[in-house]
């Protein structure tokens, strides 16, 4: 008889492979807009973090404080993201080590681990100092602590209720989506502990709530008076929220919606939903014995996943699909349970398809192409190389070349600042670490001006204003300008056609005015004396990436 592999050994192998791929993706990917905009806060003082989070942000201060600590330990804007990834993988390990042994068949275990650890959506967002990684890791630990998958007939001790209250409080200070998490968790716990005496269950529930509100009380006033009113822009209509959340779970943002594998993944997902609905209908119309303990805990996890999905979608938070990152490992379980109801050959075919879909999605992430998050496709290093070549061009030692780059692209401004190029002035609307405020005082009599047109989202007024000021800068180029295009986008034509469809959001809505390239650079010499005059006419741009305003 062939010996089955140990399920926890399988889980450890998949977790190690996933973690290694996450490091590779982190090494390749662009820092995205929210990360870049947060760096000035993360690198500031703790007092400034607390003050800013209380006065002008929509998030509690937890993620900024953790990122501040991570940066102090590992002062790299990229590699500091290893710390939140470590938290996420700790949560994944706790969850999967408890749940994987509950599945009897090795094929089912492989399918669960493949979807829970190598889902492209997970690998796209699991290494960021924003709240997603920190929160998802802790949420998986809280879910496992609450439902106790390893124990056949669990009890709810006072110590466990106290621990759960503390974990929920930690999740609160990372993101307020914890309230949706708590509602779904309460329903799952009601199913899991339905045989407990109601007085004991009520006592433990009150203990958890008491501990939770004791620790979150100092933040409640800020939540009600600042963060909730200012957070309306973070929510989308129900239809958009539902569709984008479905896309992230079934297809992932590592694919554009029209990719053949994305379409096939959507069809497979729809087929599994139909098969699951049929299985539930048959079960409802056929008498069933009392579920065994493994079945009971699996049912409670499935209930949590489905309810949390509906709550995120209904709240409008699904419009940013990364808000539902927790759904990736949790909803892998109902997908696998549905696959188990199919014929063995069909199960094998689906497992092979999932592996192919995951591999191609990972290739998209590593290659930075074909991603729904448009700024993650950018290649700002190509523009940086152009500026660097200009600064390295032959010139008299007494008058070395200088450069002025005007851009409203936060990722490009950040990449230029991080390149540490001497004699470079960055003029951008954004603030962040690094970047010179002025040109050297005497040693560059003939600067070269680079104006960069790129994808620009936001309101029509904002787009018109920033593009108008960029055109003002171009007027100061002396002589015929040079025009260079970088970062070719093979999907630009179709994106422009879809940009007019309501509900697609800013990721596609900003492409309508551009050709098939992410960056169009217009450059030429500029009189040193004209630089200040140009800057005065560009009121929405500031001189120096370090001192900008939002």
C-alpha positions as CSV (number, residue, x, y, z in Angstrom):
1,X,0.0,0.0,0.0
2,X,1.4,3.4,-1.0
3,X,2.1,5.6,1.9
4,X,0.4,9.0,1.8
5,X,2.5,12.1,2.3
6,X,2.1,13.9,5.6
7,X,-0.3,16.8,5.1
8,X,1.7,19.1,7.3
9,X,4.9,18.3,5.4
10,X,3.0,19.2,2.2
11,X,1.8,22.4,3.8
12,X,5.3,23.3,4.8
13,X,6.6,22.7,1.3
14,X,4.0,24.9,-0.3
15,X,4.5,27.6,2.2
16,X,8.3,27.6,1.6
17,X,7.7,27.8,-2.2
18,X,5.2,30.6,-1.8
19,X,7.5,32.6,0.5
20,X,10.4,32.2,-2.0
21,X,8.2,33.4,-4.8
22,X,7.0,36.3,-2.7
23,X,10.6,37.4,-2.2
24,X,11.2,37.2,-6.0
25,X,8.1,39.3,-6.7
26,X,9.1,41.8,-4.1
27,X,12.5,42.2,-5.8
28,X,10.9,42.8,-9.1
29,X,7.7,44.8,-8.5
30,X,7.1,48.5,-8.4
31,X,6.2,50.1,-5.1
32,X,2.6,51.2,-5.8
33,X,1.0,54.6,-5.2
34,X,-0.4,54.1,-1.6
35,X,3.0,52.8,-0.5
36,X,4.9,55.7,-2.0
37,X,2.4,58.3,-0.5
38,X,2.9,56.7,2.9
39,X,6.7,56.8,3.0
40,X,6.9,60.3,4.4
41,X,4.7,59.2,7.3
42,X,6.5,55.9,7.9
43,X,9.9,57.5,8.0
44,X,8.8,60.3,10.4
45,X,8.4,60.3,14.1
46,X,5.9,58.2,16.1
47,X,4.3,61.4,17.3
48,X,3.8,62.6,13.8
49,X,2.3,59.2,12.8
50,X,-0.2,59.4,15.6
51,X,-1.1,63.0,14.9
52,X,-1.5,62.5,11.1
53,X,-3.5,59.3,11.5
54,X,-5.8,61.0,13.9
55,X,-6.4,64.2,11.8
56,X,-6.2,63.5,8.1
57,X,-6.1,59.8,7.3
58,X,-8.8,57.1,6.9
59,X,-6.8,54.3,8.6
60,X,-5.9,53.6,12.2
61,X,-2.2,54.1,13.0
62,X,-1.3,50.5,13.5
63,X,0.1,49.8,10.0
64,X,2.2,53.0,10.0
65,X,3.7,52.2,13.4
66,X,4.6,48.7,12.4
67,X,6.1,49.9,9.1
68,X,8.0,52.6,11.1
69,X,9.5,49.8,13.3
70,X,10.2,47.6,10.2
71,X,12.1,50.5,8.5
72,X,14.1,51.2,11.7
73,X,15.2,47.6,11.7
74,X,15.7,47.3,7.9
75,X,16.1,50.7,6.4
76,X,15.1,49.8,2.8
77,X,11.8,51.0,1.3
78,X,11.6,47.7,-0.5
79,X,13.0,45.1,1.9
80,X,11.2,46.4,4.9
81,X,8.2,44.6,3.3
82,X,9.7,41.3,4.4
83,X,8.3,41.9,8.0
84,X,4.6,42.1,7.0
85,X,5.2,39.1,4.7
86,X,6.6,37.2,7.7
87,X,3.4,38.0,9.7
88,X,1.2,36.9,6.8
89,X,3.1,33.6,6.3
90,X,2.9,32.9,10.1
91,X,-0.8,33.2,9.9
92,X,-1.0,31.0,6.8
93,X,1.1,28.4,8.5
94,X,-1.1,28.3,11.6
95,X,-4.3,28.1,9.5
96,X,-3.0,25.5,7.0
97,X,-1.3,23.3,9.5
98,X,-4.7,23.1,11.3
99,X,-7.0,22.7,8.2
100,X,-5.0,20.6,5.7
101,X,-5.1,17.4,7.8
102,X,-8.9,17.6,7.8
103,X,-9.0,16.7,4.1
104,X,-8.7,12.9,3.6
105,X,-7.4,12.8,0.0
106,X,-3.9,13.9,-1.0
107,X,-5.4,15.4,-4.2
108,X,-7.7,17.6,-2.2
109,X,-4.8,18.6,0.1
110,X,-2.7,19.6,-3.0
111,X,-5.6,21.6,-4.4
112,X,-6.2,23.4,-1.1
113,X,-2.5,24.3,-0.7
114,X,-2.1,25.4,-4.4
115,X,-5.0,27.8,-4.1
116,X,-4.2,29.0,-0.6
117,X,-0.4,29.6,-1.1
118,X,0.2,30.1,-4.8
119,X,-2.9,32.1,-5.8
120,X,-1.5,35.0,-7.9
121,X,-3.7,37.5,-6.0
122,X,-2.0,36.5,-2.7
123,X,1.5,36.8,-4.2
124,X,0.6,40.2,-5.6
125,X,-0.3,41.8,-2.3
126,X,1.4,39.7,0.4
127,X,4.6,41.8,0.6
128,X,3.5,45.4,1.4
129,X,3.8,47.4,4.5
130,X,0.3,48.6,4.0
131,X,-2.3,46.9,6.2
132,X,-3.2,44.0,4.0
133,X,-0.3,41.7,4.9
134,X,-0.2,42.5,8.6
135,X,-4.0,42.2,9.0
136,X,-4.4,39.0,7.0
137,X,-1.8,37.1,8.9
138,X,-3.3,38.1,12.3
139,X,-6.8,37.4,11.0
140,X,-5.9,33.9,10.0
141,X,-4.4,33.3,13.5
142,X,-7.6,34.7,15.1
143,X,-9.8,32.5,12.9
144,X,-7.8,29.4,13.9
145,X,-7.8,30.3,17.6
146,X,-11.6,30.9,17.5
147,X,-12.6,27.8,15.5
148,X,-10.0,25.3,16.8
149,X,-9.9,23.0,13.7
150,X,-7.6,20.5,15.3
151,X,-10.0,19.7,18.2
152,X,-12.9,17.3,17.5
153,X,-15.2,18.7,20.2
154,X,-13.9,22.0,21.4
155,X,-14.8,24.0,24.4
156,X,-14.5,27.8,24.7
157,X,-12.3,28.6,27.7
158,X,-12.0,32.0,29.3
159,X,-8.4,32.2,28.3
160,X,-9.3,31.6,24.6
161,X,-12.1,34.2,24.8
162,X,-9.6,36.7,26.3
163,X,-7.0,35.9,23.6
164,X,-9.6,36.4,20.9
165,X,-10.5,39.8,22.3
166,X,-6.9,40.8,22.2
167,X,-6.4,39.6,18.6
168,X,-9.6,41.5,17.5
169,X,-8.2,44.7,19.1
170,X,-4.9,44.3,17.3
171,X,-6.8,43.8,14.0
172,X,-8.9,47.0,14.8
173,X,-5.8,49.1,15.0
174,X,-4.7,47.8,11.6
175,X,-8.0,48.3,9.8
176,X,-11.6,48.8,10.6
177,X,-12.7,46.0,8.3
178,X,-12.3,44.0,11.6
179,X,-16.0,44.8,12.2
180,X,-17.0,42.8,9.1
181,X,-14.6,40.1,10.2
182,X,-16.1,39.9,13.7
183,X,-19.7,39.5,12.3
184,X,-18.6,36.7,10.0
185,X,-16.6,35.1,12.8
186,X,-19.5,35.3,15.2
187,X,-21.7,33.4,12.8
188,X,-19.0,30.7,12.3
189,X,-18.5,30.3,16.0
190,X,-22.2,30.0,16.6
191,X,-22.2,27.0,14.2
192,X,-19.0,25.6,15.6
193,X,-20.0,25.8,19.3
194,X,-23.7,25.2,18.9
195,X,-23.7,22.4,21.4
196,X,-22.3,24.6,24.2
197,X,-24.7,25.7,27.0
198,X,-26.0,29.1,26.0
199,X,-25.0,30.7,29.3
200,X,-21.4,29.6,28.9
201,X,-21.3,30.8,25.3
202,X,-22.9,34.2,26.3
203,X,-20.3,34.7,29.1
204,X,-17.4,34.0,26.8
205,X,-18.8,36.3,24.1
206,X,-19.2,39.1,26.6
207,X,-15.7,38.6,27.9
208,X,-14.3,38.8,24.3
209,X,-16.3,42.0,23.6
210,X,-15.3,43.5,26.9
211,X,-11.6,43.0,26.2
212,X,-12.0,44.3,22.7
213,X,-13.8,47.5,23.6
214,X,-11.5,48.1,26.5
215,X,-8.5,48.3,24.2
216,X,-10.1,50.1,21.3
217,X,-11.9,52.7,23.3
218,X,-9.2,55.4,22.8
219,X,-9.6,55.2,19.0
220,X,-13.4,55.1,18.8
221,X,-13.8,58.9,18.8
222,X,-11.3,59.3,15.9
223,X,-13.1,56.5,14.1
224,X,-16.5,58.1,14.4
225,X,-15.5,61.8,13.8
226,X,-12.7,61.6,11.3
227,X,-12.1,58.2,9.7
228,X,-15.7,57.2,8.9
229,X,-16.7,60.5,7.3
230,X,-13.4,60.8,5.4
231,X,-13.5,57.1,4.3
232,X,-16.5,57.4,2.0
233,X,-14.2,57.6,-1.1
234,X,-12.8,54.2,-0.2
235,X,-16.2,52.6,-0.9
236,X,-17.8,51.7,-4.2
237,X,-21.2,50.8,-5.4
238,X,-22.4,47.3,-4.7
239,X,-22.2,46.0,-8.3
240,X,-18.7,47.3,-8.8
241,X,-17.6,46.0,-5.4
242,X,-19.0,42.6,-6.0
243,X,-17.6,42.2,-9.5
244,X,-14.1,43.3,-8.6
245,X,-14.0,41.1,-5.5
246,X,-15.2,38.2,-7.7
247,X,-12.5,39.0,-10.2
248,X,-9.8,39.0,-7.5
249,X,-10.8,35.6,-6.0
250,X,-11.7,33.7,-9.2
251,X,-9.2,35.3,-11.6
252,X,-6.8,37.6,-9.7
253,X,-5.5,41.0,-10.5
254,X,-2.5,39.3,-12.0
255,X,-4.6,38.9,-15.2
256,X,-6.4,41.4,-17.4
257,X,-10.0,40.3,-17.7
258,X,-9.8,39.4,-21.4
259,X,-6.8,37.1,-21.0
260,X,-7.8,33.5,-22.2
261,X,-6.7,31.9,-18.9
262,X,-8.7,34.6,-17.0
263,X,-11.8,33.8,-19.0
264,X,-11.2,30.0,-18.4
265,X,-10.6,30.6,-14.7
266,X,-13.9,32.6,-14.5
267,X,-15.7,29.7,-16.2
268,X,-14.2,27.1,-13.9
269,X,-15.1,29.3,-10.9
270,X,-18.7,29.6,-12.2
271,X,-18.9,25.9,-12.7
272,X,-17.7,25.2,-9.2
273,X,-20.2,27.6,-7.8
274,X,-23.0,25.8,-9.7
275,X,-21.7,22.4,-8.6
276,X,-21.6,23.6,-5.0
277,X,-25.1,24.9,-5.2
278,X,-26.3,21.6,-6.6
279,X,-24.6,19.7,-3.8
280,X,-26.2,22.0,-1.2
281,X,-29.6,21.5,-2.8
282,X,-29.2,17.7,-2.7
283,X,-28.1,17.8,0.9
284,X,-31.1,20.0,1.9
285,X,-33.5,17.5,0.3
286,X,-31.9,14.4,1.7
287,X,-31.8,13.6,5.4
288,X,-28.3,13.9,6.7
289,X,-26.8,12.5,9.9
290,X,-25.2,14.7,12.5
291,X,-21.9,16.0,10.9
292,X,-18.7,14.4,12.1
293,X,-16.3,16.8,14.0
294,X,-14.1,17.4,10.9
295,X,-17.2,18.2,8.8
296,X,-18.4,20.5,11.5
297,X,-15.3,22.7,11.5
298,X,-15.1,22.7,7.8
299,X,-18.7,23.9,7.6
300,X,-17.9,26.7,10.0
301,X,-14.9,27.9,8.0
302,X,-16.9,27.8,4.8
303,X,-19.7,29.8,6.4
304,X,-17.2,32.4,7.6
305,X,-15.6,32.7,4.1
306,X,-18.9,33.1,2.3
307,X,-20.3,35.6,4.8
308,X,-17.1,37.6,4.9
309,X,-17.1,37.8,1.1
310,X,-20.7,39.0,1.1
311,X,-20.0,41.6,3.8
312,X,-17.0,43.0,2.0
313,X,-18.9,43.2,-1.3
314,X,-22.0,44.8,0.3
315,X,-19.9,47.4,2.2
316,X,-18.4,48.6,-1.0
317,X,-14.8,47.8,0.1
318,X,-14.6,45.1,-2.6
319,X,-14.0,47.9,-5.1
320,X,-10.3,47.6,-4.0
321,X,-10.0,43.8,-4.2
322,X,-6.9,43.7,-2.0
323,X,-9.3,44.5,0.9
324,X,-10.4,40.9,0.7
325,X,-7.0,39.3,0.7
326,X,-8.1,37.1,3.6
327,X,-10.6,35.4,1.3
328,X,-7.9,33.8,-0.8
329,X,-6.9,31.1,1.7
330,X,-10.3,30.9,3.3
331,X,-12.4,30.4,0.1
332,X,-9.9,27.8,-1.1
333,X,-11.6,25.4,1.2
334,X,-15.1,25.5,-0.2
335,X,-13.6,25.4,-3.7
336,X,-11.8,22.2,-2.8
337,X,-14.8,20.7,-1.1
338,X,-16.8,21.3,-4.3
339,X,-14.1,19.8,-6.4
340,X,-14.3,16.6,-4.2
341,X,-17.9,16.1,-5.4
342,X,-16.7,15.7,-9.0
343,X,-15.4,12.7,-10.9
344,X,-11.7,11.8,-10.2
345,X,-10.6,12.6,-13.8
346,X,-12.4,16.0,-13.6
347,X,-10.7,16.7,-10.3
348,X,-7.3,16.0,-11.8
349,X,-8.0,18.2,-14.8
350,X,-9.1,21.1,-12.5
351,X,-5.9,20.6,-10.4
352,X,-3.7,20.8,-13.5
353,X,-5.6,23.9,-14.7
354,X,-5.1,25.6,-11.4
355,X,-1.4,24.9,-11.5
356,X,-1.1,26.3,-15.1
357,X,-3.2,29.4,-14.2
358,X,-1.1,30.0,-11.1
359,X,2.2,29.6,-13.0
360,X,1.2,32.1,-15.7
361,X,-0.1,34.6,-13.2
362,X,3.2,34.4,-11.3
363,X,5.0,35.0,-14.6
364,X,3.0,38.1,-15.1
365,X,4.0,39.3,-11.6
366,X,7.7,38.6,-12.2
367,X,7.6,40.1,-15.6
368,X,5.5,43.1,-14.7
369,X,3.0,42.8,-17.6
370,X,-0.7,42.0,-18.0
371,X,-1.6,43.1,-14.5
372,X,-4.9,44.9,-13.7
373,X,-3.2,47.3,-11.3
374,X,-1.8,49.6,-14.0
375,X,1.1,51.1,-12.1
376,X,2.5,47.7,-11.4
377,X,3.1,47.3,-15.2
378,X,5.3,50.4,-15.3
379,X,9.0,50.4,-16.0
380,X,10.2,53.7,-14.6
381,X,13.8,52.4,-14.7
382,X,13.7,53.0,-18.5
383,X,13.1,56.7,-17.9
384,X,15.7,56.8,-15.1
385,X,18.3,55.3,-17.6
386,X,17.5,58.0,-20.1
387,X,18.1,60.8,-17.6
388,X,21.2,59.0,-16.3
389,X,22.7,58.8,-19.8
390,X,22.0,62.5,-20.2
391,X,23.9,63.3,-17.0
392,X,26.8,61.1,-18.1
393,X,27.2,62.8,-21.5
394,X,30.6,64.4,-22.2
395,X,30.8,68.1,-21.0
396,X,33.5,70.5,-19.7
397,X,34.5,69.7,-16.2
398,X,33.6,73.3,-15.2
399,X,30.0,72.8,-16.5
400,X,28.9,69.2,-15.9
401,X,25.4,68.4,-17.2
402,X,22.4,68.8,-15.0
403,X,18.8,67.7,-15.4
404,X,15.3,68.9,-14.4
405,X,12.6,66.3,-14.6
406,X,8.9,67.4,-14.4
407,X,6.5,64.5,-13.8
408,X,3.2,63.9,-12.1
409,X,3.9,60.2,-11.9
410,X,4.6,59.3,-8.3
411,X,6.3,56.0,-9.1
412,X,8.7,57.7,-11.6
413,X,9.4,60.5,-9.1
414,X,10.2,57.9,-6.5
415,X,12.4,55.9,-8.8
416,X,14.3,59.0,-9.8
417,X,14.8,60.0,-6.2
418,X,16.0,56.5,-5.2
419,X,18.5,56.5,-8.1
420,X,20.5,59.2,-6.2
421,X,21.6,60.9,-9.4
422,X,23.8,63.9,-8.9
423,X,22.7,67.3,-10.3
424,X,19.1,66.2,-10.7
425,X,16.1,68.3,-9.8
426,X,12.7,66.5,-9.6
427,X,9.6,68.7,-9.9
428,X,6.5,66.7,-8.9
429,X,3.2,67.2,-7.0
430,X,4.1,64.5,-4.5
431,X,6.1,64.4,-1.4
432,X,8.4,61.6,-0.3
433,X,11.9,60.7,0.8
434,X,14.9,61.8,-1.3
435,X,15.2,64.1,-4.2
436,X,17.1,67.4,-4.6
437,X,15.2,70.7,-3.9
438,X,17.3,72.9,-6.2
439,X,20.0,72.6,-8.8
440,X,23.6,73.0,-7.8
441,X,24.3,76.8,-7.4
442,X,27.1,77.3,-10.0
443,X,28.3,74.3,-11.8
444,X,25.6,73.6,-14.4
445,X,25.0,76.4,-16.7
446,X,23.0,74.4,-19.3
447,X,20.5,72.0,-17.7
448,X,18.4,69.6,-19.8
449,X,14.6,69.6,-19.1
450,X,12.6,66.3,-19.2
451,X,8.8,66.5,-19.1
452,X,7.1,63.1,-18.7
453,X,3.5,62.4,-19.7
454,X,2.2,59.3,-18.2
455,X,-1.0,57.7,-17.0
456,X,-3.0,60.1,-14.8
457,X,-6.1,59.2,-12.8
458,X,-8.5,61.3,-10.8
459,X,-11.1,63.9,-11.6
460,X,-11.2,65.5,-15.1
461,X,-10.3,68.8,-13.5
462,X,-7.2,67.3,-11.9
463,X,-6.1,65.7,-15.1
464,X,-6.6,68.9,-17.1
465,X,-4.7,71.0,-14.5
466,X,-1.6,68.8,-14.3
467,X,-1.4,68.1,-18.0
468,X,-1.8,71.9,-18.6
469,X,1.1,72.7,-16.3
470,X,3.2,70.0,-17.9
471,X,2.6,71.7,-21.3
472,X,3.7,75.0,-19.7
473,X,7.0,73.3,-18.8
474,X,7.5,72.1,-22.3
475,X,7.3,75.7,-23.6
476,X,10.7,76.4,-21.9
477,X,12.6,73.8,-24.0
478,X,14.9,75.6,-26.4
479,X,15.0,74.4,-29.9
480,X,13.3,71.3,-31.4
481,X,12.6,68.8,-28.5
482,X,13.4,65.1,-28.5
483,X,10.5,62.7,-27.9
484,X,11.1,59.3,-26.4
485,X,8.5,56.7,-25.6
486,X,9.0,53.9,-23.0
487,X,7.2,51.0,-21.4
488,X,5.1,49.8,-24.3
489,X,1.6,48.6,-23.3
490,X,0.3,45.9,-25.8
491,X,-3.2,46.2,-24.2
492,X,-3.5,50.0,-24.4
493,X,-5.9,50.0,-27.4
494,X,-8.4,47.7,-25.7
495,X,-8.0,49.5,-22.4
496,X,-8.9,52.8,-24.1
497,X,-12.1,51.2,-25.4
498,X,-13.0,49.9,-22.0
499,X,-12.1,53.1,-20.2
500,X,-15.5,54.5,-21.0
501,X,-17.4,51.6,-19.4
502,X,-18.7,52.7,-15.9
503,X,-17.3,50.8,-12.9
504,X,-13.9,49.9,-14.2
505,X,-12.3,52.4,-11.9
506,X,-9.2,54.6,-12.2
507,X,-7.0,51.7,-13.2
508,X,-8.4,51.9,-16.7
509,X,-10.0,55.3,-16.6
510,X,-6.7,57.2,-16.9
511,X,-5.5,55.7,-20.2
512,X,-7.8,57.3,-22.7
513,X,-5.5,60.2,-23.6
514,X,-2.3,58.2,-24.0
515,X,-0.8,56.3,-26.9
516,X,0.5,52.8,-26.5
517,X,3.3,53.7,-24.1
518,X,3.3,54.2,-20.4
519,X,5.8,57.2,-20.6
520,X,6.2,59.8,-23.3
521,X,9.3,62.0,-22.5
522,X,9.8,65.3,-24.2
523,X,13.2,66.7,-23.5
524,X,15.6,69.5,-24.6
525,X,17.9,72.2,-23.2
526,X,16.5,74.9,-20.9
527,X,18.1,78.2,-19.9
528,X,19.2,78.0,-16.3
529,X,17.6,81.4,-15.6
530,X,14.3,80.1,-16.9
531,X,14.0,77.3,-14.4
532,X,12.6,79.5,-11.6
533,X,10.2,81.2,-14.0
534,X,8.9,77.8,-15.0
535,X,8.4,76.7,-11.5
536,X,6.4,79.8,-10.5
537,X,3.9,79.0,-13.3
538,X,3.4,75.4,-12.1
539,X,1.5,76.0,-8.9
540,X,0.4,72.4,-8.5
541,X,4.0,71.1,-8.8
542,X,6.6,71.6,-6.1
543,X,10.4,71.7,-6.4
544,X,11.9,68.7,-4.7
545,X,10.2,65.4,-4.2
546,X,11.0,65.7,-0.5
547,X,9.0,68.8,0.3
548,X,5.9,68.4,-1.9
549,X,2.3,68.7,-0.9
550,X,-0.7,66.5,-1.7
